[in-house]
Amino acid sequence: MSGPDTVWDILRDPMKLLSGEVHVWRASLEQPPRCLERLLATLAPDEKERAARFHFDRDRNRFIAARGTLRSILGGYLHREPGEIQFCYSEHGKPALKREIEGGRLRFNLSHSHELALFAVTESRDLGVDLEWIRPNVSEERIAERFFSADEVRVLRALPAELQGEGFFNCWTRKEAYIKALGDGLSMPLSRFVVSLAPGEAPSLLSANGSADDAEVARWTFRELFPGRGYKGAVVAEGRDWELKCWDWRGNES
């Protein structure tokens, strides 16, 4: 069930993004055949080739839904047909729009897990988003001890047992969103920086670069997301002056 801090609205008016806003879109990856056909038609040849390589129909359809929805959302902001959108990729694989498409102003990030996807969009600031499907008892698998910082592990294990699962996914989604905002991929160890994780505590970066880097900590703002029952999410963007708006993508209704 969606949490109290995330209201997912349906955008009826033309898509408009103000400079002080971060938009996060929620979309189902379980789309009907007619919608999948329409989304597939918007993909670039390399995306279609990648889709064809999936062995299972479920995985292929979810990939088509994710990439096609991303194109639909970006096309709405840019007033372009989804099939006209062109991407480039960083050294670590972070996607971006080619500069000739929009001059480098529109930034985006995406994450998908199980049957849902999140798409974050903003203007002229780096951002990252992460979505995780909550697996029961994952906090008992000692994953935190392998990947989290020592400080995070201490906070996590000090929580009551019934809250450690929520604390784990708070930490994981915030870390993944931050890594994606930096665009460093797997080149930065997750243990090199510290985020808040206790349920009820404001999401934030507590330390970075292995030390109390005040400038880096002050650079970012985190927001917790409640995408739906069984999911946890987080979005992070540069600056302190942005407003979060969350939307439901209903492209299958058109």
TORKOL-4160 file (C-alpha; in steps of 0.2 Angstrom, whole numbers, padded with zeros to 4 digits, m for minus):
254
<pt num="1" X="0000" Y="0000" Z="0000"/>
<pt num="2" X="0006" Y="0017" Z="m0004"/>
<pt num="3" X="0014" Y="0027" Z="0010"/>
<pt num="4" X="0007" Y="0043" Z="0017"/>
<pt num="5" X="0021" Y="0054" Z="0009"/>
<pt num="6" X="0018" Y="0048" Z="m0009"/>
<pt num="7" X="0003" Y="0053" Z="m0018"/>
<pt num="8" X="0002" Y="0046" Z="m0036"/>
<pt num="9" X="m0008" Y="0058" Z="m0047"/>
<pt num="10" X="m0015" Y="0056" Z="m0065"/>
<pt num="11" X="m0008" Y="0070" Z="m0076"/>
<pt num="12" X="m0023" Y="0076" Z="m0087"/>
<pt num="13" X="m0015" Y="0091" Z="m0094"/>
<pt num="14" X="0000" Y="0093" Z="m0106"/>
<pt num="15" X="0016" Y="0087" Z="m0098"/>
<pt num="16" X="0025" Y="0102" Z="m0091"/>
<pt num="17" X="0041" Y="0102" Z="m0080"/>
<pt num="18" X="0046" Y="0117" Z="m0070"/>
<pt num="19" X="0065" Y="0121" Z="m0066"/>
<pt num="20" X="0062" Y="0118" Z="m0048"/>
<pt num="21" X="0053" Y="0101" Z="m0049"/>
<pt num="22" X="0057" Y="0083" Z="m0050"/>
<pt num="23" X="0044" Y="0071" Z="m0057"/>
<pt num="24" X="0043" Y="0053" Z="m0053"/>
<pt num="25" X="0032" Y="0042" Z="m0064"/>
<pt num="26" X="0026" Y="0025" Z="m0059"/>
<pt num="27" X="0021" Y="0012" Z="m0072"/>
<pt num="28" X="0016" Y="m0006" Z="m0072"/>
<pt num="29" X="0027" Y="m0017" Z="m0083"/>
<pt num="30" X="0012" Y="m0029" Z="m0085"/>
<pt num="31" X="0004" Y="m0021" Z="m0101"/>
<pt num="32" X="m0009" Y="m0029" Z="m0112"/>
<pt num="33" X="m0003" Y="m0035" Z="m0130"/>
<pt num="34" X="m0010" Y="m0020" Z="m0139"/>
<pt num="35" X="0000" Y="m0008" Z="m0128"/>
<pt num="36" X="0015" Y="m0018" Z="m0130"/>
<pt num="37" X="0014" Y="m0018" Z="m0149"/>
<pt num="38" X="0012" Y="0001" Z="m0148"/>
<pt num="39" X="0027" Y="0003" Z="m0137"/>
<pt num="40" X="0038" Y="m0009" Z="m0147"/>
<pt num="41" X="0035" Y="0001" Z="m0162"/>
<pt num="42" X="0043" Y="0016" Z="m0154"/>
<pt num="43" X="0060" Y="0007" Z="m0150"/>
<pt num="44" X="0076" Y="0010" Z="m0159"/>
<pt num="45" X="0084" Y="m0005" Z="m0169"/>
<pt num="46" X="0096" Y="m0009" Z="m0155"/>
<pt num="47" X="0082" Y="m0009" Z="m0142"/>
<pt num="48" X="0072" Y="m0021" Z="m0153"/>
<pt num="49" X="0087" Y="m0032" Z="m0155"/>
<pt num="50" X="0090" Y="m0032" Z="m0136"/>
<pt num="51" X="0072" Y="m0037" Z="m0133"/>
<pt num="52" X="0073" Y="m0051" Z="m0145"/>
<pt num="53" X="0087" Y="m0059" Z="m0135"/>
<pt num="54" X="0077" Y="m0062" Z="m0120"/>
<pt num="55" X="0073" Y="m0080" Z="m0118"/>
<pt num="56" X="0057" Y="m0078" Z="m0108"/>
<pt num="57" X="0042" Y="m0069" Z="m0115"/>
<pt num="58" X="0039" Y="m0061" Z="m0097"/>
<pt num="59" X="0056" Y="m0053" Z="m0097"/>
<pt num="60" X="0055" Y="m0047" Z="m0115"/>
<pt num="61" X="0038" Y="m0039" Z="m0112"/>
<pt num="62" X="0044" Y="m0030" Z="m0097"/>
<pt num="63" X="0059" Y="m0024" Z="m0106"/>
<pt num="64" X="0048" Y="m0017" Z="m0120"/>
<pt num="65" X="0036" Y="m0009" Z="m0107"/>
<pt num="66" X="0050" Y="m0001" Z="m0098"/>
<pt num="67" X="0059" Y="0006" Z="m0113"/>
<pt num="68" X="0043" Y="0011" Z="m0122"/>
<pt num="69" X="0036" Y="0020" Z="m0107"/>
<pt num="70" X="0052" Y="0029" Z="m0105"/>
<pt num="71" X="0051" Y="0035" Z="m0123"/>
<pt num="72" X="0033" Y="0040" Z="m0121"/>
<pt num="73" X="0036" Y="0050" Z="m0105"/>
<pt num="74" X="0052" Y="0059" Z="m0112"/>
<pt num="75" X="0042" Y="0062" Z="m0129"/>
<pt num="76" X="0028" Y="0071" Z="m0119"/>
<pt num="77" X="0040" Y="0083" Z="m0111"/>
<pt num="78" X="0050" Y="0086" Z="m0127"/>
<pt num="79" X="0034" Y="0087" Z="m0138"/>
<pt num="80" X="0042" Y="0074" Z="m0149"/>
<pt num="81" X="0036" Y="0057" Z="m0155"/>
<pt num="82" X="0043" Y="0043" Z="m0144"/>
<pt num="83" X="0052" Y="0035" Z="m0158"/>
<pt num="84" X="0062" Y="0051" Z="m0161"/>
<pt num="85" X="0070" Y="0050" Z="m0144"/>
<pt num="86" X="0089" Y="0046" Z="m0146"/>
<pt num="87" X="0100" Y="0041" Z="m0131"/>
<pt num="88" X="0118" Y="0041" Z="m0127"/>
<pt num="89" X="0127" Y="0032" Z="m0113"/>
<pt num="90" X="0141" Y="0036" Z="m0100"/>
<pt num="91" X="0156" Y="0026" Z="m0098"/>
<pt num="92" X="0147" Y="0016" Z="m0084"/>
<pt num="93" X="0131" Y="0014" Z="m0094"/>
<pt num="94" X="0120" Y="0028" Z="m0087"/>
<pt num="95" X="0108" Y="0034" Z="m0101"/>
<pt num="96" X="0105" Y="0052" Z="m0106"/>
<pt num="97" X="0097" Y="0061" Z="m0120"/>
<pt num="98" X="0108" Y="0066" Z="m0135"/>
<pt num="99" X="0112" Y="0084" Z="m0134"/>
<pt num="100" X="0104" Y="0088" Z="m0151"/>
<pt num="101" X="0087" Y="0082" Z="m0144"/>
<pt num="102" X="0085" Y="0094" Z="m0130"/>
<pt num="103" X="0101" Y="0104" Z="m0128"/>
<pt num="104" X="0107" Y="0094" Z="m0112"/>
<pt num="105" X="0094" Y="0101" Z="m0100"/>
<pt num="106" X="0082" Y="0087" Z="m0097"/>
<pt num="107" X="0089" Y="0073" Z="m0086"/>
<pt num="108" X="0081" Y="0057" Z="m0082"/>
<pt num="109" X="0084" Y="0040" Z="m0073"/>
<pt num="110" X="0074" Y="0024" Z="m0072"/>
<pt num="111" X="0073" Y="0009" Z="m0061"/>
<pt num="112" X="0062" Y="m0007" Z="m0062"/>
<pt num="113" X="0059" Y="m0022" Z="m0051"/>
<pt num="114" X="0047" Y="m0036" Z="m0053"/>
<pt num="115" X="0031" Y="m0029" Z="m0060"/>
<pt num="116" X="0034" Y="m0010" Z="m0058"/>
<pt num="117" X="0045" Y="0004" Z="m0065"/>
<pt num="118" X="0049" Y="0021" Z="m0059"/>
<pt num="119" X="0055" Y="0035" Z="m0071"/>
<pt num="120" X="0062" Y="0051" Z="m0063"/>
<pt num="121" X="0064" Y="0067" Z="m0074"/>
<pt num="122" X="0070" Y="0084" Z="m0070"/>
<pt num="123" X="0079" Y="0099" Z="m0078"/>
<pt num="124" X="0098" Y="0104" Z="m0077"/>
<pt num="125" X="0102" Y="0093" Z="m0061"/>
<pt num="126" X="0108" Y="0076" Z="m0059"/>
<pt num="127" X="0097" Y="0063" Z="m0051"/>
<pt num="128" X="0094" Y="0045" Z="m0048"/>
<pt num="129" X="0080" Y="0033" Z="m0043"/>
<pt num="130" X="0079" Y="0016" Z="m0037"/>
<pt num="131" X="0065" Y="0004" Z="m0035"/>
<pt num="132" X="0065" Y="m0013" Z="m0026"/>
<pt num="133" X="0053" Y="m0027" Z="m0024"/>
<pt num="134" X="0053" Y="m0032" Z="m0005"/>
<pt num="135" X="0058" Y="m0050" Z="m0002"/>
<pt num="136" X="0054" Y="m0057" Z="0015"/>
<pt num="137" X="0068" Y="m0060" Z="0027"/>
<pt num="138" X="0081" Y="m0053" Z="0016"/>
<pt num="139" X="0089" Y="m0044" Z="0031"/>
<pt num="140" X="0093" Y="m0061" Z="0038"/>
<pt num="141" X="0104" Y="m0065" Z="0023"/>
<pt num="142" X="0119" Y="m0055" Z="0029"/>
<pt num="143" X="0119" Y="m0045" Z="0013"/>
<pt num="144" X="0121" Y="m0029" Z="0023"/>
<pt num="145" X="0137" Y="m0036" Z="0031"/>
<pt num="146" X="0144" Y="m0038" Z="0013"/>
<pt num="147" X="0139" Y="m0021" Z="0005"/>
<pt num="148" X="0134" Y="m0008" Z="0018"/>
<pt num="149" X="0146" Y="0002" Z="0029"/>
<pt num="150" X="0151" Y="m0003" Z="0046"/>
<pt num="151" X="0140" Y="0012" Z="0053"/>
<pt num="152" X="0125" Y="0007" Z="0043"/>
<pt num="153" X="0127" Y="m0011" Z="0049"/>
<pt num="154" X="0127" Y="m0006" Z="0067"/>
<pt num="155" X="0112" Y="0005" Z="0065"/>
<pt num="156" X="0103" Y="m0009" Z="0055"/>
<pt num="157" X="0106" Y="m0023" Z="0068"/>
<pt num="158" X="0102" Y="m0011" Z="0083"/>
<pt num="159" X="0084" Y="m0010" Z="0076"/>
<pt num="160" X="0070" Y="m0022" Z="0082"/>
<pt num="161" X="0070" Y="m0038" Z="0072"/>
<pt num="162" X="0053" Y="m0033" Z="0065"/>
<pt num="163" X="0060" Y="m0017" Z="0058"/>
<pt num="164" X="0076" Y="m0023" Z="0050"/>
<pt num="165" X="0068" Y="m0028" Z="0034"/>
<pt num="166" X="0062" Y="m0010" Z="0031"/>
<pt num="167" X="0078" Y="m0003" Z="0037"/>
<pt num="168" X="0088" Y="m0014" Z="0025"/>
<pt num="169" X="0077" Y="m0008" Z="0010"/>
<pt num="170" X="0078" Y="0010" Z="0015"/>
<pt num="171" X="0097" Y="0009" Z="0015"/>
<pt num="172" X="0098" Y="m0001" Z="m0001"/>
<pt num="173" X="0086" Y="0010" Z="m0012"/>
<pt num="174" X="0095" Y="0026" Z="m0005"/>
<pt num="175" X="0112" Y="0019" Z="m0009"/>
<pt num="176" X="0107" Y="0013" Z="m0027"/>
<pt num="177" X="0098" Y="0030" Z="m0031"/>
<pt num="178" X="0114" Y="0039" Z="m0025"/>
<pt num="179" X="0126" Y="0028" Z="m0036"/>
<pt num="180" X="0115" Y="0031" Z="m0051"/>
<pt num="181" X="0114" Y="0050" Z="m0048"/>
<pt num="182" X="0133" Y="0050" Z="m0048"/>
<pt num="183" X="0133" Y="0039" Z="m0064"/>
<pt num="184" X="0148" Y="0029" Z="m0057"/>
<pt num="185" X="0139" Y="0012" Z="m0059"/>
<pt num="186" X="0148" Y="m0002" Z="m0049"/>
<pt num="187" X="0164" Y="0008" Z="m0048"/>
<pt num="188" X="0160" Y="0015" Z="m0031"/>
<pt num="189" X="0159" Y="0003" Z="m0017"/>
<pt num="190" X="0142" Y="0004" Z="m0007"/>
<pt num="191" X="0152" Y="0004" Z="0009"/>
<pt num="192" X="0161" Y="0020" Z="0004"/>
<pt num="193" X="0147" Y="0032" Z="0009"/>
<pt num="194" X="0133" Y="0032" Z="0023"/>
<pt num="195" X="0115" Y="0035" Z="0022"/>
<pt num="196" X="0101" Y="0036" Z="0035"/>
<pt num="197" X="0090" Y="0020" Z="0036"/>
<pt num="198" X="0080" Y="0019" Z="0052"/>
<pt num="199" X="0062" Y="0019" Z="0049"/>
<pt num="200" X="0054" Y="0036" Z="0052"/>
<pt num="201" X="0071" Y="0045" Z="0050"/>
<pt num="202" X="0072" Y="0057" Z="0036"/>
<pt num="203" X="0082" Y="0050" Z="0021"/>
<pt num="204" X="0098" Y="0058" Z="0019"/>
<pt num="205" X="0117" Y="0056" Z="0015"/>
<pt num="206" X="0127" Y="0056" Z="0031"/>
<pt num="207" X="0144" Y="0055" Z="0024"/>
<pt num="208" X="0153" Y="0052" Z="0007"/>
<pt num="209" X="0169" Y="0048" Z="0000"/>
<pt num="210" X="0174" Y="0038" Z="0015"/>
<pt num="211" X="0174" Y="0053" Z="0027"/>
<pt num="212" X="0163" Y="0068" Z="0032"/>
<pt num="213" X="0162" Y="0077" Z="0016"/>
<pt num="214" X="0151" Y="0091" Z="0020"/>
<pt num="215" X="0150" Y="0099" Z="0003"/>
<pt num="216" X="0145" Y="0082" Z="m0005"/>
<pt num="217" X="0132" Y="0079" Z="0009"/>
<pt num="218" X="0125" Y="0096" Z="0006"/>
<pt num="219" X="0124" Y="0094" Z="m0013"/>
<pt num="220" X="0110" Y="0081" Z="m0012"/>
<pt num="221" X="0092" Y="0079" Z="m0006"/>
<pt num="222" X="0084" Y="0062" Z="m0004"/>
<pt num="223" X="0065" Y="0058" Z="m0004"/>
<pt num="224" X="0057" Y="0041" Z="0001"/>
<pt num="225" X="0045" Y="0034" Z="m0011"/>
<pt num="226" X="0031" Y="0022" Z="m0008"/>
<pt num="227" X="0027" Y="0014" Z="m0025"/>
<pt num="228" X="0014" Y="0001" Z="m0019"/>
<pt num="229" X="0012" Y="m0014" Z="m0008"/>
<pt num="230" X="0027" Y="m0024" Z="m0008"/>
<pt num="231" X="0039" Y="m0011" Z="m0015"/>
<pt num="232" X="0051" Y="0002" Z="m0008"/>
<pt num="233" X="0059" Y="0017" Z="m0018"/>
<pt num="234" X="0070" Y="0032" Z="m0016"/>
<pt num="235" X="0074" Y="0047" Z="m0027"/>
<pt num="236" X="0089" Y="0058" Z="m0025"/>
<pt num="237" X="0093" Y="0075" Z="m0034"/>
<pt num="238" X="0105" Y="0089" Z="m0033"/>
<pt num="239" X="0101" Y="0104" Z="m0023"/>
<pt num="240" X="0089" Y="0108" Z="m0009"/>
<pt num="241" X="0077" Y="0119" Z="m0019"/>
<pt num="242" X="0066" Y="0106" Z="m0028"/>
<pt num="243" X="0048" Y="0100" Z="m0026"/>
<pt num="244" X="0044" Y="0082" Z="m0029"/>
<pt num="245" X="0028" Y="0077" Z="m0040"/>
<pt num="246" X="0023" Y="0059" Z="m0043"/>
<pt num="247" X="0012" Y="0053" Z="m0057"/>
<pt num="248" X="0004" Y="0037" Z="m0063"/>
<pt num="249" X="0008" Y="0033" Z="m0081"/>
<pt num="250" X="m0008" Y="0027" Z="m0090"/>
<pt num="251" X="m0002" Y="0025" Z="m0107"/>
<pt num="252" X="m0012" Y="0009" Z="m0109"/>
<pt num="253" X="m0028" Y="0019" Z="m0108"/>
<pt num="254" X="m0025" Y="0029" Z="m0123"/>
